Amino acid sequence: MDEGRIAGREPRDLLPLSTAVLNILLALAGGERHGYGIMREVEERTEGRTRMGPGTLYGSIKRMLADGLIEESDERPDPAMDDQRRRYYRITDFGRRVAGAEAERLSGLVETARSRKLLGTRGTYLPEGA
Amino acid sequence: MSRSGRVYGVLLLAYPREFRRRFGGEMAQAFKDSCRDAELRGGALGVMMLWVRTMPDLMSTAIVERSRAVRSRWLFALILLSLALGVAIAYVDSSPGWDDTGVSAATVLGVSGLFGLLYSARPWLWGLAVGAWIPVFGIVTEFNHPFLLALVFSFAGAYAGATVRGKFFPPQR
């Protein structure tokens, strides 16, 4: 990874992340994937609530590569089973730190919402008057 | 399904050439994979629904990528212009009949400030592009190091311009 390019940058400099970027980082935190693999993982994890098109996915990937959040991987999880034309991506150490910082930021917001009785203990909306 | 893939391949022309060259193949592959899944799950209706979701994505992201490409061409043009102005200022400043150092310094300050205002992301670039030529001309022709002071003015101007830009037109994420 080109650490020099991101030297001096703090994870918080990139916050807040867009929904697409955070979802891609979460998908790649679970292992290397190609573009369509990322799309599938996001759709399955969010139970179909978030669907990324190829334009959103690769526009985000382009900027994440430039920001050093992800990098291309030369390895193929299973070369025999896979199309060699696909490119795989993996999260970098800096990408992990950025994703962690964003998760912490969101967690703080959730805590605030909970303390102001906007959320139940399991993240459900509280009924009016509760 | 293959017809959808071919149509999508043509629609990728909406993206800038550099973007297409780097990601076009992968995008087409991802769309074909999505098509195959949509057909397996929902048949022709599934493919149609996929197109309904894909078109807004394609149009909005193509506009974003096009505007980014224009912005990078704009940056390139600004760099060329700043270099040309920097050389022109240094040429005038080093000409034998010119002895008004204050005007040279004010011009360097103003020009680099204007570039910092126009493009605030890299003030150091304008500081160097505009201000480096007076020291270069001075050191080459007279071996005179005080000309390096021109860099102080150019960096001050560029950072002042960028600060003003950031204060009144903060960047949008």
HADDOCK unambig.tbl for C-alpha pairs under 7 A between the chains (distance, minus, plus):
assign (segid A and resid 35 and name CA) (segid B and resid 30 and name CA) 6.40 0.50 0.50
assign (segid A and resid 36 and name CA) (segid B and resid 30 and name CA) 4.93 0.50 0.50
assign (segid A and resid 53 and name CA) (segid B and resid 54 and name CA) 5.89 0.50 0.50
assign (segid A and resid 53 and name CA) (segid B and resid 57 and name CA) 5.90 0.50 0.50
assign (segid A and resid 54 and name CA) (segid B and resid 27 and name CA) 5.42 0.50 0.50
assign (segid A and resid 54 and name CA) (segid B and resid 30 and name CA) 6.54 0.50 0.50
assign (segid A and resid 54 and name CA) (segid B and resid 31 and name CA) 6.65 0.50 0.50
assign (segid A and resid 55 and name CA) (segid B and resid 57 and name CA) 5.95 0.50 0.50
assign (segid A and resid 55 and name CA) (segid B and resid 58 and name CA) 5.46 0.50 0.50
assign (segid A and resid 55 and name CA) (segid B and resid 61 and name CA) 5.55 0.50 0.50
assign (segid A and resid 56 and name CA) (segid B and resid 57 and name CA) 6.56 0.50 0.50
assign (segid A and resid 56 and name CA) (segid B and resid 61 and name CA) 6.27 0.50 0.50
assign (segid A and resid 58 and name CA) (segid B and resid 23 and name CA) 6.77 0.50 0.50
assign (segid A and resid 86 and name CA) (segid B and resid 26 and name CA) 6.59 0.50 0.50
